[in-house]
Amino acid sequence: MTEPTLHALREPLTLPCGQVLGSRLAKAAMSEKLAGPDGAPNEHHVRLYERWGRGGAALLLTGNVMVDRRALEGPGNVVVEDERDLELLRGWARAARAGGALTWMQISHPGRQTPRRVSARPVAPSSVALRGTFGLFAPPRALSESEIAEIVARFATTAAVAQRAGFDGVQIHGAHGYLVSQFLSPLTNQRTDGYGGSIENRQRFLLEVVRAVRAAVTKGFALAVKLNSADFQRGGFSEAESMSVVEALSDEGLDLLEISGGTYEAAAMFDGADARTRSREAYFLEYAERVRQHARMPLMVTGGFRTASGMAEAVASGATDVIGLARPLALEPDLAARLLSAEAERARSGLRGFGAKKLDALVDAAWHEQQLARMGRGLAPDPQLNRLSSVLASFRHSYAPRLRGR
Ligand SMILES: Cc1cc2nc3c(=O)[nH]c(=O)nc-3n(C[C@H](O)[C@H](O)[C@H](O)COP(=O)(O)O)c2cc1C
């Protein structure tokens, strides 16, 4: 690829908070699942993030960190409810930032997407159970208004602790069917109070979280949101509704809006929504082009980017400001540096799917998760890693019922 095109990826970007991304390549969030039952980061996180920190991405988003230890996306999540692990969190942030990358903590509550193994009675906007997920998730109960206020406050506390620990910012996880996303979708939010009904009401929880976090941190600390372009389910959160959310977020002075899509029921984040989006290298780029007209904050698009030319064109065309990379950096943690120096033109291909969407999403997540586990142990990623054993290892870790007495 020619140098002028690559130039688009090397151009620094100044965010509204004043932080400067040294290039346009960011590591998107990947749940590490490396913590012990205490939910504290440990030497595995340090090793993994030291490696990514040296890998050339200008921005590292951590995997989702939970705001409530009763509601995990899976065993092994980091949990930040207070300052009890401040020193360990400082060690994690220091390791990630040592190579010069900005590091933001992704903060989340999974709502009904809390595995049964973690909670037999998860909470959600309404008591609508997940479908087609093999009974791994128990039906949720609806949150009361006071419980909603308590969760909003938890996001703010987690963000304040992240700042004290030395992270440069936080990203609120509003995508992929987790709690914020459950509030946004009319399928999962059937409330009749001020949090349900119109899109103005359904986006209220997200806006309350954004405002509470903003009030809990100081100027100069970055605040971002990851949002679905759509859930890709009939009757679910639609593209038109997402535009309304983007408009509302534009008034909140966000530093970055990351675009993704899909939920556990329709896993579009891993391969796009349909044949048309799948035929493009980046699944949500067309959407980003449309969202530009509503978004007054910098944009990041994540999902499917694999070639330097595809990434550079997406930035040069103005469709997005930042490129998010997830799976490619689980296999090649230094890929960003090699793309920027023109040493590599494309990510090495990851996994071949079986052609069955749900199964492929499961295998994809499990296989890449095992690559993170390898790096946490100080090993290199293994492109030959067996798919079946990855799934078994991940399943045992995340979903298998707890053994009595453990
Ligand atoms: C193992 C694994 C864990 C993930 N964990 C998260 C997460 O914690 N938060 C999040 O927003 N996205 C998560 N994702 C989704 C990625 O951030 C990204 O949206 C998706 O993989 C598509 O980007 P890619 O094509 O560059 O991989 C995860 C993806 C993988 C493979």
PDBQT file of the ligand as one rigid body, heavy atoms in Angstrom, charges set to zero:
ROOT
HETATM    1  C1  LIG A 501     -12.620 -13.199  23.385  1.00  0.00    +0.000 C 
HETATM    2  C2  LIG A 501     -13.419 -11.949  23.116  1.00  0.00    +0.000 A 
HETATM    3  C3  LIG A 501     -13.869 -11.187  24.191  1.00  0.00    +0.000 A 
HETATM    4  C4  LIG A 501     -14.600 -10.023  23.970  1.00  0.00    +0.000 A 
HETATM    5  N1  LIG A 501     -14.956  -9.271  25.047  1.00  0.00    +0.000 NA
HETATM    6  C5  LIG A 501     -15.539  -8.054  24.846  1.00  0.00    +0.000 A 
HETATM    7  C6  LIG A 501     -15.762  -7.179  25.933  1.00  0.00    +0.000 A 
HETATM    8  O1  LIG A 501     -15.431  -7.463  27.092  1.00  0.00    +0.000 OA
HETATM    9  N2  LIG A 501     -16.353  -5.997  25.660  1.00  0.00    +0.000 N 
HETATM   10  C7  LIG A 501     -16.714  -5.621  24.387  1.00  0.00    +0.000 A 
HETATM   11  O2  LIG A 501     -17.227  -4.519  24.191  1.00  0.00    +0.000 OA
HETATM   12  N3  LIG A 501     -16.489  -6.424  23.340  1.00  0.00    +0.000 NA
HETATM   13  C8  LIG A 501     -15.897  -7.614  23.527  1.00  0.00    +0.000 A 
HETATM   14  N4  LIG A 501     -15.596  -8.397  22.454  1.00  0.00    +0.000 N 
HETATM   15  C9  LIG A 501     -15.967  -7.924  21.099  1.00  0.00    +0.000 C 
HETATM   16  C10 LIG A 501     -14.831  -7.120  20.453  1.00  0.00    +0.000 C 
HETATM   17  O3  LIG A 501     -14.534  -5.938  21.162  1.00  0.00    +0.000 OA
HETATM   18  C11 LIG A 501     -15.194  -6.729  19.006  1.00  0.00    +0.000 C 
HETATM   19  O4  LIG A 501     -16.343  -5.898  19.036  1.00  0.00    +0.000 OA
HETATM   20  C12 LIG A 501     -15.467  -7.935  18.094  1.00  0.00    +0.000 C 
HETATM   21  O5  LIG A 501     -14.552  -9.000  18.358  1.00  0.00    +0.000 OA
HETATM   22  C13 LIG A 501     -15.343  -7.553  16.612  1.00  0.00    +0.000 C 
HETATM   23  O6  LIG A 501     -14.086  -6.988  16.322  1.00  0.00    +0.000 OA
HETATM   24  P1  LIG A 501     -12.912  -7.827  15.554  1.00  0.00    +0.000 P 
HETATM   25  O7  LIG A 501     -13.479  -8.253  14.229  1.00  0.00    +0.000 OA
HETATM   26  O8  LIG A 501     -11.776  -6.856  15.419  1.00  0.00    +0.000 OA
HETATM   27  O9  LIG A 501     -12.596  -8.997  16.414  1.00  0.00    +0.000 OA
HETATM   28  C14 LIG A 501     -14.891  -9.596  22.648  1.00  0.00    +0.000 A 
HETATM   29  C15 LIG A 501     -14.423 -10.358  21.575  1.00  0.00    +0.000 A 
HETATM   30  C16 LIG A 501     -13.699 -11.517  21.782  1.00  0.00    +0.000 A 
HETATM   31  C17 LIG A 501     -13.186 -12.298  20.613  1.00  0.00    +0.000 C 
ENDROOT
TORSDOF 0
